[in-house]
Every structure is written in structure tokens, then in C-alpha cells.
Amino acid sequence: MRSEAITGVVLAGGLGRRMDGNDKGLQPLRGRPLAQWVAERLAPQVDELLISANRNRERYAAFGHRVVADAVPDFAGPLAGLHAALSAATHPLVATAPCDSPFLPEDLVSRLYAGLTAGGADLALVRAGERVHPVFCLCRRGLLPGLTAWLASGERRFMGWVATLNAVEVDFSDRAEAFENLNTLADLARFGD
């Protein structure tokens, strides 16, 4: 059980460079857009769901969730998407998941919340084996001013920002495959029908 409400956000605001410039979140996997898979997995775990998108906003809105765009210009990366979500969220905590990870765990948010509260932290992020997956995180909305300053200074590195925080890593080694990113058209083909 958790005592704090959570806003979730699907991060779909990138340029899709490794997807030949296509909007990654809208690329089909088994007949449905990647971002829709993520939204359907994340929505039951949170109290409201947002989609962070900078292109094709009307297509993302068709998923039935509010779409927010980056306030930081020039496709500044996942931190800009988190910044937009922290700015728009109506709840004290924000959980993020990238649009290219359709197999995310159904207990992602509950496990991150347990780690966040047990550690008295401001941000909890996923570790699976030797890999840290910072774009799967749960953080407090109170981090917004610091993130705004970080981005205004020209910084874009997610882990660089995390290093400035009271953060905890939550072990998901038992579900490492759930964090598989489908970054390319070849990845989509590999997991397709």
C-alpha cells in the first residue's frame, strides 16, 4: 500500500534517431504502437498518466491520456520529458517509463515506491544486473526547481543529475528482460509477430 498519489509519464518525446527518424512511440509492435503498450502497462500502476511527446501529439492524445510537450527546446532528451511531467503532474510523485520498453514490469511502480520510501530518497531508479536504467524512475515533484536549473545550465545527462540527488537504486535483476529497449526497426522485427 502506498500513501502518496503518483503521476506516471510515458517518455515519447525523442527524435527517433536509431529508428531512422521515425517517431519511435508510434512504431507498431504486434499491431499496436510501442507507446500504447507502455501506457497500458503503466496506467494501472499510477493515479494519472501523461504522455510526453513533441511530435504527433494528436496521435498520442488518441490513447486517452493528456499529452505534454517539452518546455526545453531542441529535443533535449529524457530529462526534458521528466521536466515537462514534473511541471504538469497533479500528484506529489512522478514515475517515468520510456516509450520503447513495452514489456515493463506490472509491479514497476510499487517496487520503486518501496525503495523510495525505505531509503527516504527523492528518486528511485531501476538496476537490473550490472545495468542502471535511469529513465525508469520514481521521483518527487519537489525536484522540479533543481531540474529546471540543471537543464538551464545546459546539462542533459540523466545520470549526472541523479548523482546530485538523494537517490536509491532498486534491484530488478529478477526481471532484467522487462527493460529491453526496442530502439531500432530491427529490434521491432525481432519482437514482432
Stockholm file with secondary structure:
# STOCKHOLM 1.0

chainA/1-193         MRSEAITGVVLAGGLGRRMDGNDKGLQPLRGRPLAQWVAERLAPQVDELLISANRNRERYAAFGHRVVADAVPDFAGPLAGLHAALSAATHPLVATAPCDSPFLPEDLVSRLYAGLTAGGADLALVRAGERVHPVFCLCRRGLLPGLTAWLASGERRFMGWVATLNAVEVDFSDRAEAFENLNTLADLARFGD
#=GR chainA/1-193 SS CCSSCEEEEEECCSCCGGGTTSCGGGSEETTEEHHHHHHHHHGGGSSEEEEECSSCHHHHHTTSSEEECCSSSSCCCHHHHHHHHHHHCSSSEEEEEETTCTTCCTTHHHHHHHHHHHTTCSEEEEEETTEEEEEEEEEEGGGHHHHHHHHHTTCCCHHHHHTTSCEEEEECGGGGGGGCCCCSHHHHHHHCC
#=GC SS_cons         CCSSCEEEEEECCSCCGGGTTSCGGGSEETTEEHHHHHHHHHGGGSSEEEEECSSCHHHHHTTSSEEECCSSSSCCCHHHHHHHHHHHCSSSEEEEEETTCTTCCTTHHHHHHHHHHHTTCSEEEEEETTEEEEEEEEEEGGGHHHHHHHHHTTCCCHHHHHTTSCEEEEECGGGGGGGCCCCSHHHHHHHCC
//
